[in-house]
């Protein structure tokens, strides 16, 4: 074979190799794009199966109710109760138990059990996932951001995709959430949460070291949205703990419901009220 022919064959082989590489890369990219889960199209909303987190079969568990004071929700035919947290959970730091005991005693003495929903305050993470038993959460998915919206008072979590955390995020109610897709799963990593929220409906406090990782995916032939998450806060818990929440699919438009200041028609929920107009 001549030198010219050899060089031509080399160039052809090189071009083919490049084209094959580009095709494989494009195919992999298309496959990755195709596998992104759809939580939001066609007016899909998701209503949580229950308000309390679902505990794992083993390992450290989320706080649940005190066996001496079982929680009774509305709609059961029995007298509803406020939640009283179980302080025998061995994973709680001593200061957490002390604060929760004081709160439990006050509720048992007649104080209204605080909830962020009733008080028009942001729930924080992971308590946001204890919302939605009667009203849905909705997702808005774009190429660089995911919004998770609670319908009842339009509280919004913002998840920024494929970016790292800030070096020193300023503490806020919902912290700084960054995420990415792993096949059919949306992974969310949240830090920078302030200490004004609780981690659950049992009013379990946390420290500024709180770090939450969530994994959202659709299961059961698209009928259920499942999120498994891990809570790591060495300031409040002896070990990281995990739990799960499940949501049932509903198809309806997002309705508008405002959590109004001064809403005391049933109880005084200690809703914050401005002492002067801001307009």
N, C-alpha and C positions, 0 to 999 in steps of 0.2 A: 504494500500500500504506500502511495506517495506521501511526502510530508504534508502537502496541501490537503489530501484526503483525510489524513490522520487528524490534522487540526480541525477540519470541518466536522469530523465525527465527534471530536472532543467538545466542540461548541454546541452541537446538537444535543449530546448527552447532558451537558450542563444546563441548557435551556429546559430540557424535559424535567431534570431533577428539580429545578426552581419552580416550574409549573406544578409539579406534583406536590412540592412542599407548600406552595400557596394554596392549592386545592385542599390539602389536608388541614391546613390552618383555618381556612374559611369554613370547612366542614365542621371542625371542632368548635369554632366560634358559633356557627349556626346551631349546632347541637346544644351548646351551652345556653344560647338565647332561647331556644325552643323549650328548654327544661325549666325556665324561670316560672315559678308557680304563679297562678292567677288568683288573687284574693279579692279582686275588685270589679271585674267586668259585669255588665248586665244588672246593675243595681243590687249587687250582692251585699248583704249585711250579715253579721254574725252575733248571735245571742249566746251568752255563756250558759252552760248547763247548770252551774251552781255558782255561788259567790265564794265559797271557801276553796282553797287550793287542794288539789288531789295529791296525797302523799305518795312517795315511792314505796315499793315493797320492802325496802331495807335502807339502812343508812340514816343520817340525820334528817329529821322531818320538820315541816312547817308547824307553827303553833296552831293548835285547835282549841276547842272549848274545854273549860274546866268540867270534869265529869260530875262534880257536885252542882254545877249550874249549866245544864245542857242548853245549847242554843236552839230556840224555836223560831223559825222564820214566819213571815206572814203567809196566809193562805193555807195553813194546815188544819184549821178548825180549832186549834189550841191557842192559848194566850201567847202571843209573841214575846220574845225576850231580847234584851241587848246581849251582845257577845261578851263573855267573861273569859279571858285567856287562861290557858292551863300553864301555871308557873312551874310545874314539875318537869317541863321539857328540859332535858339535861344540856341542851345546846346553848342556853341563854346565859350571857354574862351576868354577873351579880347586879350591876347597875340597871340592866334591862329588867330584871325581875323586880327590883325595888320600885322602879318607876311604874311598871305594870301593876304591881300590887296596890300602889296608891290609887291608880286609876280604877282598878277593879273594885276597891272598897268604896270609892265615891259613886260608882255606877250602882253597886248593890244598895247604897244608901239613898238612891233616888235620882242621881245625876243622869242626864241623857247621855247615852253612849255616842261618842263622836264618830261621825263618818264624813269623809271629804265631800261626798255627793250632797249630803244634807246641808253642809256648811259652805257650799259654793267655792270650795278650794280644790286645787289640783291634787290628784291622788298620788303622784309619784310612781316610781317603779320599784318593785313589781306590783304594788297595790292596784295600779291601773288595770291589771288583768283580773282583779276581783270585781270589777264593774260589769254591768251588761246583762244581768239576769233577766230583765224585762225589756230593756232597750238595747239595740245592737251597737256594735262598733263597725266602722267602715274603713276601707283602705283606699288610698290613692297612690298608685304606683307610677313613677316616671323613671327615666334612665339614670337619674342621679339622686333620687330622693324617694322615700316612702313616707306617707302621712297616715297615721292611725288615729281615727276620729271617734270619740265617744258621742253618740247622738244626743243624749239628754241635755248636755249643756255645751256641746261642741268643744270639749277639751281635745287638744291635738298634741300628739307626739310626732316629732320630726326625726326621721332616721336618714342620715346622709350616707350614700352608698359609695363603696370602694375608695374611702379616704381614711387616713389614720386619725386617731384622737389628737386633739390639741395638746400641747405640752402641759399647760396648766389651765384646764377649763374652769371658768367661774362657776361656783355652785349655783344650781337653779332647781326649780321644782321638778322638772323632768330630766335634768342632767344633760349630758352630751351623748347622743346615741349614734353610733356608726354601724354600718351593716354591709353584708354582701350575700350573694346567693351561692349556695352549695347544692347544685342539682335542683331538687324540688323543695328545698328548704331555705327560708330567709333567716339568716343568723344576725342577731342584733347584740351589740356590746355597749353597755351603758355605764358611764362613770360621771363624776361631777355633780352628784345629787346633794341638795342641801339637807339639813337635818330637821326640816319642818314637816316632813311626811312620815307616815308609818309604812311598814312593808306589807301589811295585811289588814284585814277587817277587825283583828283582835287588838289593834292599836299597839303593835309591837314596834318599838322605836329602833333606830339604826344610827350609825355614826357617819362621819363624812368619808369613811373608807369604803362605803357600800359600792359593790361592783356586781352587776347583773348581766348574765349572758342568756339570751333567749333563742330558741330554735322553733320557728313557725312553719307548719306544713299542713296541707290538706290531706285528709284520710277518709276512709269509708266511702269510696266512690264519689268524692266531692261533697259529701253531705256534712262533714265535720271539719272544723279547723282546730288543730291541736298545737299547743305551745308547751314545750318543755323548757324549764329554765333552772339556772343555778345561781344562788345568792352567796356571795363571798363578802363578808364584813368581819374582819378579825376584831374590830372594836366592839361589836355587839354579840357575835356568835363564836362559840368555841371552834366550830368547824364549818366549812361551806355546806349548805343544804340545798336540796333540789325539790322541785314539785312540778305539777302539770296543771293546765287549764284546758278545757275543751269547749268549743263553741258550735252551736247548730246553725246551719245555713238558713237564711231567710232572704226572700227576694222582695224588696220594697224600696221606695225612695227614702232618702234621709229627710227626716222631719226636723223642724226647728223647735227647740224647747229651751227656754232661758231659765237659768238658775238665778232668781231675782233676789237682790238684797232686801232685807226686811220681811222675808217670807216666814211669818210666825203664825199662820192660821191653824197649825196643829200644835207645834212646840216651839220654844225658843232654842234654835239650833246654834246660837252664838255665831250667826252669820256676820262677817265683818261689814260694817256700815260706815261710809265716809262721814266725817264730822263737818264737812263743808263741800259745796259743789265744786266740780273741777271744770266748769264751763261758764 
